[in-house]
C-alpha cells in the first residue's frame, strides 16, 4: 500500500491526467443520467404506485 501512496505522491503529469479522467467521468455520467435515465417516478406515493402497477401489467400482458 505504501508503494502506491508514494507513487501517486511522486506523479506530476499523471496527477493531471487522473484529474482530467475524473472530470470526464463526472460529465459523462451527468449527461447519461440527464438524457437517458429520466425520472419517471416523480410525484406522491399514489402516483408512483399507479405507474409501477400499470408498467407491470402492460409488460406481463405483452409476454
C-alpha positions in Angstrom: 0.0 0.0 0.0 2.8 2.3 0.9 4.3 1.7 -2.6 1.1 3.1 -4.3 0.9 6.1 -2.0 4.5 7.1 -2.7 3.9 6.5 -6.4 0.8 8.8 -6.5 2.6 11.4 -4.4 5.5 11.5 -6.9 3.4 11.9 -10.0 3.4 15.2 -11.9 1.8 14.5 -15.3 -0.1 11.5 -14.0 -1.9 13.6 -11.4 -3.1 16.0 -14.1 -4.2 13.1 -16.3 -6.2 11.5 -13.4 -7.9 14.8 -12.8 -8.9 15.0 -16.5 -10.2 11.4 -16.4 -12.3 12.1 -13.3 -13.8 15.3 -14.7 -14.7 13.5 -17.9 -16.3 10.6 -16.0 -18.4 13.0 -13.9 -19.5 14.8 -17.1 -20.3 11.6 -18.9 -22.4 10.2 -16.0 -24.2 13.5 -15.6 -25.1 13.6 -19.3 -26.2 9.9 -19.2 -28.4 10.4 -16.2 -30.0 13.6 -17.6 -30.8 12.3 -21.1 -31.0 8.5 -20.9 -32.4 7.9 -17.5 -35.3 10.3 -16.9 -37.0 10.3 -13.6 -40.3 8.6 -14.2 -41.2 8.3 -10.6 -42.0 11.9 -9.7 -44.9 12.7 -7.6 -46.6 11.3 -4.5 -46.7 7.7 -3.4 -50.1 7.0 -5.1 -48.9 8.2 -8.5 -45.8 6.1 -8.2 -47.8 3.0 -7.2 -50.1 3.5 -10.2 -47.2 3.9 -12.6 -45.4 0.8 -11.4 -48.7 -1.2 -11.4 -49.5 -0.2 -15.0 -46.0 -0.9 -16.2 -46.0 -4.4 -14.6 -49.4 -5.2 -16.1 -48.6 -4.0 -19.6 -45.3 -5.9 -19.6 -46.9 -9.0 -18.3 -49.7 -8.8 -21.0 -47.0 -8.3 -23.7 -45.5 -11.7 -23.0 
